[in-house]
Amino acid sequence: QVQLVESGGGLEQAGGSLRLSCAASGGTLSGYTLAWFRQGPGKEREFVAAITWSGGSTLYADAVKGRFTISRDNTKNTVYLQMNSLHPEDTAVYYCAARRGPFYTPSRQHTYDYWGQGTQVTVSS
């Protein structure tokens, strides 16, 4: 059973940066796909970015491409989301998710087996 714990959220001004962390425990993540999703106020949860545990493949939502970077540190069993040039529209609860298997349609949230509790990111204008 994989457990995921997010951290790093907070309040930031537009144009600023934040780095989210997702610490995984409960077993090896070899062969897993890790992803970040977010849910803004009054919105449905949406895909943000995904990465294979090997780091060989990544995918980004169009809304964050060029501003956000997903990465992982295998030695720390942690996935990161570096968020630069933040916009007020990035305000959301950010969730980390994990699933076994190949990097196939990683934007589909219903394919993920494990979820963190979420961390709030608020961007002021």
N, C-alpha and C positions, 0 to 999 in steps of 0.2 A: 504494500500500500504506500503510494507516494503522497507525501504531504508537502504543500507549497505555502510559503509565507512571504508576502510582499512587504516592502518597506520603501521609504524614500519619498513618499508623497508629501504634499504641502502646498503652501501658498506662494505663488511667484508672479511677478509682473510680466506683461506681454513683452516678448523679445528675450526673456530670460531662459534659463536652462534648469533642468532637474534630471537626476538619474534615479530610476527605479531599480530595485533589486528584488529578485525572487529566489529565495533559498529553498532548495529541495532536499528532502530527507526521506528515508524509508527504502532506499535501494539504489542501485545503479541506474543511471539514465541513458546508458548506452542503447542506441537504437531508437531513442525517443525524439519526438518533435515537441518543441517548447514554443509557446506563443503568448502574446499579450493581446487582450481585448479591453475595450472600455465601454462604459455606459454613462452618457451624459444625462443631465437633468431632463426628464420627459422624453428620453430617447431610448431606443432599443440598444442592446449591447452589440457592439460592432468590432470587427477585426482590426488590429493595429499592425502587428508584425509577427513573424514566425521564424524559427531557426532550427536546424537539425542539431542534435547534440554533438555531432562531429564538427559542426560549424561550416559544413560544405555548402549548405543552401540556406538562403534567406528569402523572405517575401515581405513586402510592405504594402499597406493600403495607400492608395493614391494621395489621400489627404495628409499623410505624414512623410511621404517619400522625399528624401533630401534634407529632412529636418530631424528625423528620429533614426537611431541606430540600435539594432538589437545585437547582443553579443552574449557569450557564455564563458564561464571560467570552470573548466572541468575539475580543477583541483579543489575548488570551493563549492562545487555542486550548485552554482548560482548562475542565473540568467539576468541580464541587465537590459534596461531600455534607457538609452541616453536621449533626452528630449531637448532639442535646441530650438531657438526662434519660436518660442511658445506663443500660441494664439489663445485668445479667450475661448474660442471654440474647442480647444483641447481640454477644457474643464470637464472632468468625468471621474468616476471611480475606475481605476485600472486594475484588471485582473490578470493573473498569470495562470496559464493552463498547460497541461502536458498530456501526451498520448503516446502509446507505442506505435511503431510501424513506420512505413515510408513517408516521404515528404510529398503526399498527394492531397490536393485540395486543403491545404493547411488553414485556409480562412474560414472553414466551416466549423462553427463552434460546437455543434452537436456531435462532432467526431472526437471531442476531447474527453478523457476519462477523469482527469483530476483538475481541481480548481483551487486557487487560493481564496482568501477572504476579501481581498481587494484593498486598495489604498487610494485615498482621495487626492486628486490633483485639482487645484483651483488656480486659474490664471486670470489676473485682474487686468483691466484695460487702462 
